[in-house]
Amino acid sequence: MRVQGGSPHVLGASWDGRGTNFALFSANAEKAELCLFDKQGRRELDRIPLPERTDDIWHCYLPEAERGQVYGYRVYGPYDPARGHRFNANKLLLDPYAKRVIGPFTWNDAHFGYRMKSARADLSFDRRDNARQMLKAVVVDPSFTWGTDRRLEHPWHETIFYEAHVKGLTVQREDVPQGSRGFFRGLSARAIVEHLKKLGVTAIELLPVHAFMDDRYLVDKGLKNYWGYNTIGFFAPEARYAQGEDPLGEFQATVSQLHQAGIEVILDVVYNHTAEGNELGPTLSFRGIDNASYSWLKPDEPRYYENFTGTGNALNLTHPHVLRMVMDSLRYWVEQCHVDGFRFDLATTLGRGANGFDPHVGFFAAVAQDPVLSRVKMIAEPWDIGLGGYQLGAFPQGWSEWNDTYRRSMRSYWRGDANIIGEVASRMTGSADLFNRLGRSPRASVNHVTVHDGFTLADLTIYSQKHNEANGEDNRDGSDDNQSADWGAEGPSDDPTIRDLRYRTRRNLFASLFLANGIPLLLAGDEVGNSQGGNNNAYCQDNPVGWIDWSKLGRDGEDNIEFVAKLTALRRRYPQLQPQHWLNGGNGNEPPDIMWLTPQATEMKPEDWSFPDARFLAYVLAGAKEGGTPLFTVMNAGADPVEFVFPEFLNLENWSEILTTAPGQDSGGLQFHVGAKNQAPNHSIMVFEGRT
């Protein structure tokens, strides 16, 4: 092919209708070659030395390179692990900016830059070529006919997230067209859209869809990296979720159809590490392109990686070109794919500087000033496993965070733990103790009881211990601290008393989630009693264990779809359930916006909060700033009923029941006069609306 100098300004492979520009960053390389392959990626046709280097960008333009051209790179430089360099031109490397990734990929020792059987391990050098079994990039045209589609920009306070796996959500759903089950297009199938709209969710949050790898140790055990937290390409949709040969186009079409239904698309993204692991991992892309630039290396021993993530390596976003790659990737998904936001896995790693986590680090500053990214939803998983990694509440303005403190508190309370009503009160009112700082609002807290990592809601009430034997790690993996209760029998039970307690507990947790200030996140499948058989770490279970079991649709004691729909409708009806401002308890000239009450309807005193066996919590939520009719909520996590008195509040005369979680008791609008007495059933929530 004819070779021209090209441009360094747009990284990756950029087709302009006449030819393709190729550009690759590497600060420490001595030479870079573009390798061209046949359409199947099996035969290497040509190697073209990139003729130009501009500010550490190697580049060229090929007038004859069309869409569909398959390619990879070979990068030359020192193989000197002791100095952090691991160049090995015998290894074909995937373009970090690849927009489409093709295989097949086959694990073998040739993917490793060192001789695996050498006594010196990674200090040795392997000369085998891995190209035949290696992933390759494909030149694509990212343009898509969007018509009038645009990002929905649902207000934060009205948002309800639904966390789902592309395959797991639809693969066992019989009312999804068979050819679409388990694929991107299945997400926008009529049955799924109607289900989401009935639940009342506004955004589907997808587990990783960036191109990812199945770890070798999992493949050797006959397992897969089902969840996808093992990214190898930050710009390419994962090919296994596409029905045809155009993953990007299928993903774009899916987003467009979900937008037509009023549903936002949020991506769970993994910019904290790559699929190449630690110093004993394979050389697939970043490691062979410029290991010393892309990775956090130990400052005194650059042969080894900082392992903030628990995966063996961490991307170093303090390097300007690594930061640029992440920002380019985020903008690409917003501009080319119209996604509405991101949830950042192990986000503390992205905020690390030379002295640990810093909310003013370059990444956060870059997002805040970016005219595209500053307008989309940004959600942090606020921890990693490094020193000082737990940073709940420390992220800057504009960010929301997964609030695991909410999860822990609600699980503990509803399994019957005593003396935590003060903690529960904080969690139900937006966790101001954690997030009321730097001008942040209650939407900073993304509340959840269950997510992909851990027990499902059903398993939270069926198992007191994890059962992860199928993962092949002798049940050592996964958390041992689940705040779960089996209510009398480990595993499924036909005992009606046990089944009633389990079902009631699930409804209590649902109600707590949607009645709390903050943004609720619902785990897909919880609404139909989906179980993973007690597996609380199903990351490698690409099978019915990890997939949602829809067989309980419509089954009494399992299906809570109607109940969840009622809860989401309540949030929309009562603005104080989705506040934009913090509660202040009232001051001076304003009536109180919240009152905490004893069973006798008197305001709680300090000694009431520390009552050792307290499991009863009641409060009136006025919503003074947001408006709306006052709500009186009664929560009883105890094993016995509690008598309570209906409180006086403003000029109200009656309280009308609008919700109860106690089975067999329909909230049919029963009215109670101020001062009247009633019973709060054991293990239940009741909500009443004030009437004049």
N, C-alpha and C positions, 0 to 999 in steps of 0.2 A: 504494500500500500504506500501511497504517497504520504509523506510525513511533513507537517508544518509545525511551527513553534507553538501555536496556540496561546491560550490565556491562563494565568494563574488565579484568576479572580473567583471562579466558581469551582469548588472542589467536586470530585466525582466525575462521572461520565455524563456530559450534557449534549444531547442531540438537538441540533438547531434547524432541522429540515433538510440540510445539505450534507452534513457530516457530524462528527462527534469530537468534542473537546474532552481530553482526559487530564485530570490534575490530582496530584497526590502529595500530601504533606509528609515530610520526613526531615528533621533537622540534622540527624546524625548519619544519614546514609551517604555512601560514596557514589552510588549509581542505582538507577531504578529502571526496570524493564516492564513494558506492557506486553502481556502475553495474550494472543488471540486464539480462540478455539472455534471448532465447528459448532453447529447449532445445538448438538447434544452435549457439548462440553467434554467429549471423550478424547479428541485429537487436537494437540497443540499445533496451530498452523503457522504461527509467526511470533517472533520476539522482537519488540521494537524498543531500543533504548530511548527513554524520554530525553529529548535533546536540550530542553531548557530547564533552568532552575532559577526561580525568582523568589527571594525571601523564604527559602526552605520549601517552596512548592515546586515539585517536578511536574512538567506538563508538556503536552503536544496536542496537535489537531490532526485528525485523519479525515480527509474529505470523503473517503469511500466507506467509512464505518457507518452502518445503518442501525436503525432500531432492531433489536434482537441479537446484536453482536455479543457473543459470550467472551468474557475476558477475566484476567486476574493479573497479579503483579509478582515480580521477583525483585527483591531489594537487597543490594549489596552493601556491606559495611563490616565493621569488626564484630567477631564473635568473642566477646570478652565479658562473660557473666559477672566477674568480679567488679567490673565498672558499670554494670547495668545494661550492657549491649548484647543483644541476642540475634543479630542478623544471620541469616542462612538462606542464600539464594537458591538452594536446592528445594526450598519449600514455596509452593505457590500460595499466594496470600490473597485473601478476600478484600476488596476495596471497602474501607470503612463507610464510604458514601454510596454503596451499592443500593439501587432502588428495587432490584429484583435479584433474588438468590436462587440458584438451581443446584440440584444434586444429580445423581445420588451421592451421599457422603458415606464412606465406609471407614470405620475405625481400624487403623493398623499403626504399627510402630513408626512408619515413615512420616507421620504427621508431627513427630517430635523432633526438635532441633538438635537433640543430643542422642547418643547411643544408650538406649534404655538399660541395656545389660552391662554397661560400663561400670567399673568400680568407682569411677569419679563422677558418676551420675551426670548432672546437667553441665558439668565443666567440660565434658567430651563434646564431639561434633559429629553430626550424622549427615552423610552425603547422599542419602537416598532421595529420589524425587517422589513427591506425593501427589502430583498434579492429577493423575487419573482418578484418584479416590476423593479429591478435594472439592468443596463447594466452589462455585464460580458466580461472578456477577453478570448481569445482562443489561445492556443499554435499553432504556425504556423512554417512552414519551409520556410524561406524567399528566398531560392535559386530559381533562374530563369535561363533558358537557353538563354543567351544573344547573343550567337554566336559572331559575330564581332562587335556588337554594342558598342559604347563608346560615352561619352559626345562630343558634336560637337565643342565646344570652338570657336564659331564664334567671330571674333575680335569685341571688343566693338564698335569701330567707325562705323562698318558696320551693327550694330544691329538695328532692328525695332521691337518694342514690339506690341503685340495685346492682350489687356486685355479681358478675356472672363470668363463666368461662365459655368461650365461643363454641367449643365442641360439647362440653358437658351440659350446657343449657338445652340443646336441641336434639342430641343424638338419639335419645330415647323418647322423644315426643312424637306420638303417632299422628297428630294432626298437622305436623310440619311435612311438606312434600319430601318424599323419601330421598330424592337426590340432593336436597338442601340440608339434610340433618347433619350436624357436626361441622358445617361450613359457615363462612361469613354470611352468605345469603339466607341461611336459616334464621339469623337474628332478626331479619325484617320480614319473615313469613307472617302471614295474616294472623295465625294463631298466637304467635309470640307477641306481636304488636298489640293485639286485643287483650292479652294477658297483662302486659305491662300497663296499659291504659286502665284496665279494671282495677289493678292494684293502686293506681294513682301515683306511680313513680314518674319522675321527670327526667331521669338520666340513667343510662345503663353504663356501669363502670366495668370495662373489660379487663380481665387478666391479660398478661402480656401478649401482644400480637406482633411485636417486632420479631424478625427472624432469629430463631434460637436453636440451640444444640441439645441433643440428648447426651448426657454425660456417659463416658465410656463405662464407668463402673455400673451404671444402671443398665446399659445395653447388654453387658456381660451377664447380668442377672435376669434378662428378659423383660426389663422395665423401661419406662420412658420418662423424660422430664415433662410430665403432663402440664404442670402449671405454666412453664415457660420462662422462669426467672433465670435464664442462662443465655443472655443475648449475645449474638455474634454480628448482627446488622441493625443499626439504629434507624435506617431509612426504609427498609424493605418489609412489607407485610409477610408474615409467616406463610410459606407456600402450602403447608399441610391443611390450612383452612380455606384454600381455594378449590373450587370444583374444576377449573380449567387451567390455562397457562397464563392467566392475567390476574394474579393476586391483587395488584394495586387497583385495577379497574373494578374488581368484585368488591373490594373493601369500600371504594368510593361510592359505588352504587348502593351499598348497604347503608352507609351513613346518610346518603340522600333520602332513602326511603324512611329511615328512622326519623329524620328531621321532618319529613312530611307528616309524620304521626305526632310531632311535638316532643320527641324524645331526644335529649342530648346524648352525645357519645363521649365518654371519658376514657382515656387510655391509662392503664397501669404501666409505667415505664421504669426501666432498670438501667439508669445511667451511673450506678455506683460501681459496677464491675463488668468484666467481659467473661465470655465462656472459656477463656484460655487458662484459668486457674493459676496456681502458684508456680514456682520455678521449675517444678516437675511436670507442668502442663504442656499441651501441644502448642505448636507455632502455626496459627491459622490466619492471623490478620495483624492486630495492633502490636503484638510482641515482635513480629518479624519486620514490621514497618519502622517502628521507632520505640522500642520498649522503654527507654529512659525518659521519653517525653510523655507517653500515654499513662504510665503507671506510677502509683505511689511506691517508691522504693525506700528501703530502710536507709537513712542517711549515712550510717557508719558501715553498712554492709549492703551495697546496692545489688548484690547477687540475689537478695531476698526481698520479698514484697511486704509492704504493710497490709495487714489483713483486717481492715475495719469491718469487712462485710461477712466474714465467715466462709467465703468462697475461694479464698486463696489470693485474690488481688483486689485492687481498687483503682478506679480511674482518677487521675489527678487533674481536677478541674481548675487548679491554680495555674496550670499551663495555658497560655492564651489560645493555642491551637486546639487543645482538648476542649476548652470552654467553647470555642467557636463551633466545634463539631456538635456539641450538645445543643447549642442555641440554633444552629442550622437545622438540626434534626427536629427540634420542637416546632420551629417555624414551618418546616416542610409539612408536618402533619396537620398544622392548622390551616396553612394556605392551600396546599394541594389536596388535602383530604377532609377539610372542614371539621375536624374534631373540635370539641367544645372545652376540653381541659385535660388535665393530667393528674394522676396520683403517682407520687415519686416513691418508689421502693427504697428503703434505707436512706432517706433523704438527708440524714445528718452527714453522710459521707460527702454529699454534694456541697455542704456548707463548711467543710474542713479547710482550715488554713494552716500555716506553719505552727500555730499555737493551739490547734484544736478547733472546735466548732466556733464559727463567728457569723452572727446574723447579718453582718455587713460585708461578707466576703464577696468576691467578684460575681459569682453565679447569681446571687440574689439581687445584686445591683444591676446586673445585665437584664434580668427578667423585669425588674421594676421600671426600667427606662425604655423597654422595647415596646414600640407602638402596636405590635401584634400580640405578643405574649402577655402583656400587662392587662389585656382585656379578657383573657380566658381563665377558667377555674384552675387554681393551683392548690394541690392538696399534698401534704407531706406525711409520710410515715416517719414520725419524729425520733428515730433512733437508728443506731447501728451498734455493732458489738465492740467497737473500739473504746479507748479510754475517754470518759466523758460523753459517751454516745447517746445517752438518754436525754433528749432535749425537748420533751413535751412542754409546749407553751412558749418556747424560745424563738420561734420562727417570726419573720418580720411581717409588717402590715401587708395585707393583700393575700396572705396565705391562710389556708385552713389546715387542720391537722387531725389525723386519726387519734381519737381520745381513748386510749386503752384503759385509762383510769375509770372512765364511765363503764366500760365493759366489765372490769373486775368488780366494781362496786355493785352493779345491778345483779350480776351472777351471784355474788355472795349474799346479797340481801334476800333474793327470792328463793335461795336454797335454805334460808332460815337463820343466817348468822345474826347475832345480836349486837347491840351497841354500835351500830354504824349509821344510824338515821341522819346524823349530821353530814356524813359523807354523801349519803344518798340525796339529801337536800341540795347539796352543792352541785351534784351531777344533774339533777332534774332541772336546775335553773341556769344551765349553760356553762358550768365550771368557771365562774368568774375568778375564782382563786388562781386559776391557771392561765386564763386568757385575757382578763381585763387589764390590759396594759398597751401602751403605745398606740392608743386609738383603735384597737381591735374591737370587734363586736361579737355577739354570741355565735355568729356563723363560723367563727374560728374553730369551734368544736364540732368535728364530725363524729357523732355518737354511733356506736355499734355494739351489739351484743355478741354477734358472730360474724366472722369473715372467712375467707378461703382457708386461712391458717388456723387450725384448731377444730374443736367439735362443731358440728352443725347444731342448730337449735334443738332438734329432736334428740341427738346424741347427748346433749348437755343435760337432758332429763332422763336418759336411759342408762348412762354409764357413769360410774364414779371413778373409773380408771381408763386410760387409753388402751387401745388394742390395735397396735401397729405391726403385728407380726408379718403381714403381707408385704411390708416394705423391705424385708430381708435384713434388718438390723437388730434382730432379737428384741424388738420392742424398746430399744434404747432411744430412738429418735422421737421427736415431738415433746411437747411440754408435759411435765408431771403435775403442773399447778393449773387446773382447769376450772376451779370453783364450780364443779358439777355435783349433781346428786342423782342417784338412780331411783330414789323414792321407794326402796324396799326390795328391789331385785335387780341384779346386774344383767342388763340385756333386755330384750323384748319380754313382755309379760301379758298374760290374759287376765290377771287379777284386776277386777273393775276399780277397786280403790286406788291401786297404783296407777292405772291408766288415767283415772280422773285427775290425780295429782300432777301427773306429767303434762296432761293437756292444759290444765289450769295454769301451771307454771309457764308454759310457752305463751299463753295469752297474756299473762302478767308481764312477761319480758317484751312482747310486742307492744303492749300498751305503754309501758315505761319508755320505750324507744320513741314512740310517736308523740307522747305527751311532753317529753322533755324539750327544753330550749336547746338550740343547737340544730345541726343538720343531721337527719337520720340516714343511716345506711343499712339496707336490708340485704341479707345474703340470699342469693337465688336458691330456691328449693325449700327454704325454711317455711314458706307459706303452705307447703303441702307435706310437711313432716318428713322431708328427705333425710335419710340416715346413711352414714358411711360405715356402719357396723362398729362404731367406736374408734375408727381410725382418725386421729386428730392431726395427721400430717400426710395427707393423701397426694403429695406433690408428684409422686411417681406412679399413680394409679390411673392410667388411661384405660379404664375399664369400668364396669358398672359400680365399682366402689366409689370412684371419683365422679361419675356421671350422675345427674339428677334423676331420681326415680319418680316418675310422674304417675305411678299406678295408684297413688292415694288421693288423686283428684276426686273431690266429691265424697270422700269417706268421712263419716262422723268421727270426731276425736282425732283427726289428722289434718283435714283441710281447713286452713284458716284464711283462705283468700277473701271471703266476704268480710271477715273481721278486720283484716289489714285494710281493705278498701274503706271500711267505716272509719278506721283511725286516720287514714290520709284525708278523708273528707272532713273530719273534725279539725285537722290542722288548717285546712283551707278556710273553714267556717269561722274559726276563732283566732284572730290575729295575735293574741297574746301567746299562742303556741308556736309562733314563728316570728319572734320579736327581732327588731333591728337594733334595739338598745338594751342596755343592762338594767335589771331590776335594782331599785334602790331602797325599797321598804317604805317609801314615803318620806317627805321632809317638809317641815314648816307649813306652807300653804297648800301642799298637795296631799291628797289622801294616799294611803299606802297602796303600792301596786302588788304587794304580796303580804300575807299574814300566815304565820306558822301556828298551828293550833293543837292543843291537847284534846283528848277525847271529850272533855267537858266544854270544848269550844272557847277556852281561855287562851290568851296568847302564851306561847311557850317561853319559859324562863331558862336560864343556863342549866339548872339542875334537871330540867326535863330532857335536855339534849343528851345528857350523860347517864340517863337511867339505864342500869346495866342490862336489863332484858328487853329493852325497847325494840319493837318491831313494827310499831304503828306510827304512821306519818300522815298528817293531814294539813292541807293549806288551801287558802283562797288566792287565786291568781286573777288580779283585776285587769291587767293589761292597760294601765293608765295612759301610757304613751301610744300604744298601738290601737286603743279602743277595744270594743267588743264587750260582750256580756261577761260578768265575773263567773269564774269556774271554781268549784269546790271539789278538790281531789282527796280521796281517802285511800290510803295504801296500808294493807295489813298483811305482812309476811309471816305472821305467827300461825301456830297450829290451832288456835282457838278464836272464835268470834270475839269482836270488841264492840261494846256499846259506845256510841258517840252521839253528840248533840249537834244539830245544825246551827251554824253560827250567825250572828248578826253581822251585816256588812253593808255599809252605806244605808240606802233606804229600801233594801230588799225585804220582801215579805215571805217569799217561798223559794225553795230549791227543787228543781225538776231533774230527775235522773236521766242522763243521756248515755251512760256507758257503765257496764259491769263486766268483769271477767269471770265471775262465778258461774259455772255451768248450770243450766236449767233456770237461770234468772235473766229474762230478757229485759233490757233497759227500755221499758215502754212508756217513759214519760211520767212515772209516778211523782206526785208532788208532795213536798214536806214543808210545813211551816217552820219559820225561824224558831228555834228553841225546842223543836220536836226531837225525839230520840229515835235512833235506828240501829241496826246491827250491821257491822262490817264483817262479812263472812271471812273465815280463815282463808289464807292464801288468795287474796283477791284485791282488785282495784275497783273503786267506784268513782264516777265523775258526775257532778250535778251542775246545772246551769242556774244562775240566779234569775229570779223573776220579781218584778215589782207588783 
